């Protein structure tokens, strides 16, 4: 009799516990990808992190905690099954078989190539074949540019040097240590504006050379956890529902607009 009562009470107690104390879900975030995801004063900052904070306020039974880490460490944590989720990977199931499923896409990014102006005195309309023999910078752990670009890298026909973040790569490019650098256009433009204000860059040194692709950023989840996160599937459903609602009601657009306004030196509301 007592066991029967206990079985009936357990679901109610669990439901009450969840309502009283939401499950905290830690998402690792890239600490070196401004303006999308970076670390400042120990906090996760950037567009994707603002999106996830706004999503957290819409979740039932969950609270998102953001933990910035170096990108390669984040990938290693998911591959080992020690961490549940990482933001914001591109969709690369072939390259990262340990990462599945993915959330709904949070945002679309445009990947472009910037080169030193002397490099662009020779017309280079065809990507990537017109860029043979050049030295490219790349953010460690990222693989933009498409399969054809990386095949040329593997063949040694395009030289590649990796650095941890956008700023380091751009400084190497400005100082002539690289010929070109590819990354998200907004990330490059905002970092160049900062470098220009600091007297480290002037107009006419670099030129936008090519549009490479458009990518979308997701939250990627580990499939190597062996049940360590029993709430995983339910959390993914809740997160996807929140992200879909934020796109429909314009919340994501307002977050991006706020960052753009700040970059232009305009005041912007912090509300979502």
Rosetta blueprint (number, residue, H / E / L):
1 X L
2 X H
3 X H
4 X H
5 X H
6 X H
7 X H
8 X H
9 X H
10 X H
11 X H
12 X H
13 X H
14 X H
15 X H
16 X H
17 X H
18 X H
19 X H
20 X H
21 X L
22 X L
23 X E
24 X E
25 X E
26 X E
27 X E
28 X E
29 X E
30 X E
31 X L
32 X E
33 X E
34 X L
35 X L
36 X L
37 X E
38 X E
39 X E
40 X E
41 X L
42 X L
43 X E
44 X E
45 X E
46 X L
47 X H
48 X H
49 X H
50 X H
51 X H
52 X H
53 X H
54 X H
55 X H
56 X H
57 X L
58 X L
59 X L
60 X L
61 X L
62 X E
63 X E
64 X E
65 X E
66 X E
67 X E
68 X E
69 X E
70 X L
71 X H
72 X H
73 X H
74 X H
75 X H
76 X H
77 X H
78 X H
79 X H
80 X L
81 X L
82 X L
83 X L
84 X L
85 X E
86 X E
87 X E
88 X L
89 X L
90 X L
91 X L
92 X L
93 X L
94 X L
95 X L
96 X L
97 X L
98 X L
99 X E
100 X E
101 X E
102 X E
103 X L
104 X L
105 X L
106 X L
107 X E
108 X E
109 X E
110 X E
111 X E
112 X E
113 X E
114 X E
115 X E
116 X E
117 X H
118 X H
119 X H
120 X H
121 X H
122 X L
123 X L
124 X L
125 X L
126 X L
127 X L
128 X L
129 X H
130 X H
131 X H
132 X L
133 X L
134 X L
135 X E
136 X E
137 X E
138 X E
139 X E
140 X L
141 X L
142 X L
143 X L
144 X L
145 X L
146 X L
147 X H
148 X H
149 X H
150 X H
151 X H
152 X H
153 X H
154 X H
155 X L
156 X L
157 X L
158 X L
159 X E
160 X E
161 X E
162 X E
163 X E
164 X L
165 X L
166 X H
167 X H
168 X H
169 X H
170 X H
171 X H
172 X H
173 X H
174 X H
175 X L
176 X L
177 X L
178 X L
179 X L
180 X E
181 X E
182 X E
183 X E
184 X E
185 X H
186 X H
187 X H
188 X H
189 X H
190 X H
191 X H
192 X H
193 X H
194 X H
195 X H
196 X H
197 X H
198 X L
199 X L
200 X L
201 X L
202 X L
203 X L
204 X L
205 X L
206 X E
207 X E
208 X E
209 X E
210 X E
211 X E
212 X E
213 X E
214 X E
215 X E
216 X E
217 X E
218 X L
219 X E
220 X E
221 X E
222 X E
223 X L
224 X L
225 X L
226 X L
227 X L
228 X L
229 X L
230 X L
231 X L
232 X H
233 X H
234 X H
235 X H
236 X H
237 X H
238 X H
239 X H
240 X H
241 X H
242 X H
243 X H
244 X H
245 X H
246 X H
247 X H
248 X H
249 X L
250 X L
251 X H
252 X H
253 X H
254 X H
255 X H
256 X H
257 X H
258 X H
259 X H
260 X H
261 X H
262 X H
263 X H
264 X L
265 X L
266 X L
267 X L
268 X L
269 X L
270 X L
271 X L
272 X L
